[in-house]
Amino acid sequence: VAVPEIKNAMQKRLLFLGRYDIVKGTPIHKSATSVIVKAYDAIAHEEYKRKYQEAMKEHDVFTIHNLKSILSEYGMEVDKKLLKDMMERYDTDSDKKLSEDEFANLCTEILDGGHKRTIVLKFFSNKTQFDREVDSRGQRKDGKDALDKKFVVQILETHDLTKEKPELMPRPDLNLKGYKHIITMPYADRNLDTIFR
């Protein structure tokens, strides 16, 4: 295991945007204005720790309510019994709350299957289409999600390469120079095209 500073420097030089390890091979999807590729998020564990820290700004103790709320953000709806089981299983010091490390370990195990988080990067060459997709997957004016997380994969993050300047451009073989807008989403085992075929 590398010292954190060295690990961060290596990731910055070797991974797209310092965090994404893009899988070689044919893109998952390609159209005239978008390309979707599979990737691994090398810093998902640290992201889970940031989620924990955000939740702790509003609460003194990380409880089952916090866990339910964050899992819901990732599109995972869990009943009360399963939440209680998760809390008990990952509360390694049995203090009835989750520490930052306990929560990050839970997310890595439950959301990522104990491995690096598998995601997709959707590159857009057209900003209008990028904005439309972000808006359609976002929240309505009443605060509810525009599309139900149970049925539609949600956006984890967006990137604007006109502002973020990556040290490494991804996959030269894909010729993504004109694709300046990116959304990241969890990798799903199938998409609508696969379902309908």
C-alpha positions in Angstrom: 0.0 0.0 0.0 1.4 3.4 -1.0 1.8 6.4 1.2 -1.4 8.5 0.5 0.6 11.4 -1.1 2.4 9.0 -3.4 -0.7 7.1 -4.2 -2.6 10.3 -5.1 0.3 11.5 -7.3 0.4 8.1 -9.1 -3.4 8.1 -9.6 -3.3 11.7 -11.0 -0.7 10.6 -13.6 -2.1 7.1 -14.5 -5.9 7.4 -14.2 -8.3 9.6 -16.1 -9.1 12.6 -13.9 -7.0 11.0 -11.2 -9.6 8.4 -10.4 -11.0 6.5 -13.3 -9.4 3.3 -14.8 -11.1 2.9 -18.1 -11.5 -0.6 -19.3 -10.0 -1.5 -22.6 -12.2 -2.9 -25.4 -15.2 -1.9 -27.4 -17.4 0.9 -25.8 -20.6 -0.2 -24.3 -22.4 2.3 -26.6 -21.5 4.8 -29.3 -23.6 7.3 -31.1 -22.9 10.4 -33.1 -22.7 12.5 -30.0 -21.9 10.2 -27.1 -19.7 7.3 -26.1 -20.2 5.1 -23.0 -17.3 3.2 -21.5 -16.9 0.9 -18.5 -14.4 2.1 -15.8 -13.4 1.5 -12.2 -13.5 4.3 -9.7 -10.2 4.1 -7.8 -11.4 6.6 -5.0 -14.9 5.3 -4.3 -13.8 4.3 -0.8 -12.7 7.9 -0.1 -16.0 9.2 -1.6 -17.9 7.1 0.9 -15.9 8.6 3.7 -16.8 12.1 2.4 -20.5 11.1 2.4 -20.1 10.1 6.0 -18.5 13.4 6.9 -21.3 15.3 5.2 -23.9 13.4 7.2 -22.0 14.0 10.4 -22.1 17.8 9.9 -25.8 17.6 10.7 -25.8 14.8 13.3 -23.7 13.8 16.3 -24.1 10.0 15.7 -24.3 8.1 12.4 -27.5 6.2 12.8 -29.7 3.8 10.8 -31.6 6.9 9.4 -28.3 8.2 8.0 -27.5 4.9 6.4 -31.0 4.6 4.8 -30.7 8.1 3.4 -27.3 7.6 1.8 -28.1 4.1 0.4 -31.2 5.7 -1.1 -29.0 8.3 -2.8 -27.2 5.4 -4.5 -30.5 4.0 -5.7 -30.7 1.2 -3.0 -34.0 1.0 -1.1 -33.6 -1.2 2.0 -36.3 -2.3 4.5 -35.8 -1.6 8.2 -34.9 -5.2 9.1 -32.1 -5.3 6.5 -30.8 -1.9 7.6 -30.7 -3.1 11.2 -28.8 -6.2 10.1 -26.3 -4.1 8.1 -25.8 -1.8 11.1 -25.1 -4.8 13.4 -22.8 -6.5 10.9 -20.6 -3.5 10.1 -20.7 -2.0 13.6 -17.5 -3.9 14.5 -17.0 -2.2 17.9 -20.7 -2.9 18.8 -21.3 0.8 19.9 -24.7 1.0 18.0 -23.4 3.5 15.5 -21.1 3.4 12.5 -17.7 5.1 12.4 -16.4 6.6 9.2 -14.3 3.4 8.5 -17.2 1.1 9.3 -19.5 3.0 7.0 -17.0 3.1 4.1 -16.4 -0.6 4.5 -20.2 -1.3 4.5 -20.5 0.7 1.2 -17.6 -1.0 -0.4 -19.0 -4.4 0.5 -22.7 -3.7 -0.2 -22.6 -1.3 -3.1 -19.4 -2.5 -4.8 -19.3 -6.2 -3.9 -16.1 -5.8 -2.0 -14.2 -4.7 -5.1 -13.4 -1.4 -6.9 -16.6 0.4 -7.8 -17.6 -0.4 -11.4 -19.1 2.6 -13.2 -19.7 3.9 -16.7 -18.5 7.2 -18.1 -20.8 8.7 -20.7 -18.9 11.2 -22.8 -20.9 13.9 -24.7 -19.7 16.0 -27.6 -22.9 18.2 -27.4 -23.4 20.3 -24.3 -27.1 20.7 -24.9 -27.6 16.9 -24.9 -25.4 16.6 -21.8 -27.5 19.3 -20.0 -30.7 17.6 -21.0 -29.6 14.2 -19.7 -28.4 15.8 -16.4 -31.7 17.6 -16.0 -33.8 14.6 -16.8 -32.1 12.5 -14.2 -32.1 15.3 -11.6 -34.8 16.7 -9.2 -38.1 18.3 -10.0 -39.1 21.6 -8.5 -41.0 19.8 -5.8 -37.7 18.2 -4.6 -38.6 14.7 -5.9 -36.4 12.8 -8.3 -37.4 13.3 -11.9 -37.0 9.6 -12.6 -37.5 6.8 -10.0 -34.1 5.5 -8.7 -35.6 2.0 -8.6 -35.9 1.9 -12.3 -33.4 4.4 -13.7 -29.7 4.6 -13.0 -28.8 7.9 -11.3 -25.9 10.2 -12.0 -23.0 9.9 -9.5 -21.0 12.8 -10.8 -20.5 15.1 -13.7 -17.3 16.5 -15.2 -16.7 19.4 -17.6 -13.4 19.0 -19.4 -13.6 22.7 -20.5 -12.9 23.4 -16.8 -11.2 20.3 -15.5 -8.0 19.7 -17.3 -7.0 16.0 -17.1 -3.3 15.1 -17.2 -4.3 12.0 -19.1 -6.8 11.8 -21.9 -8.7 8.5 -21.9 -8.3 5.8 -24.5 -6.6 7.5 -27.5 -8.1 4.7 -29.6 -11.6 6.1 -29.0 -10.8 9.6 -30.3 -12.6 11.5 -27.5 -11.0 14.9 -28.1 -14.3 16.7 -28.8 -16.2 15.0 -25.9 -15.9 17.6 -23.2 -18.9 16.7 -20.9 -19.1 13.5 -18.9 -21.6 11.9 -16.5 -20.7 9.0 -14.3 -23.2 6.4 -13.3 -23.1 3.0 -11.6 -22.5 0.1 -14.0 -25.7 -1.9 -14.5 -25.6 -5.5 -15.6 -27.8 -4.6 -18.6 -29.4 -1.7 -20.3 -32.8 -1.1 -22.1 -31.4 -2.2 -25.4 -30.2 -5.5 -23.9 -33.6 -6.0 -22.1 -35.7 -5.5 -25.3 -33.5 -7.8 -27.6 
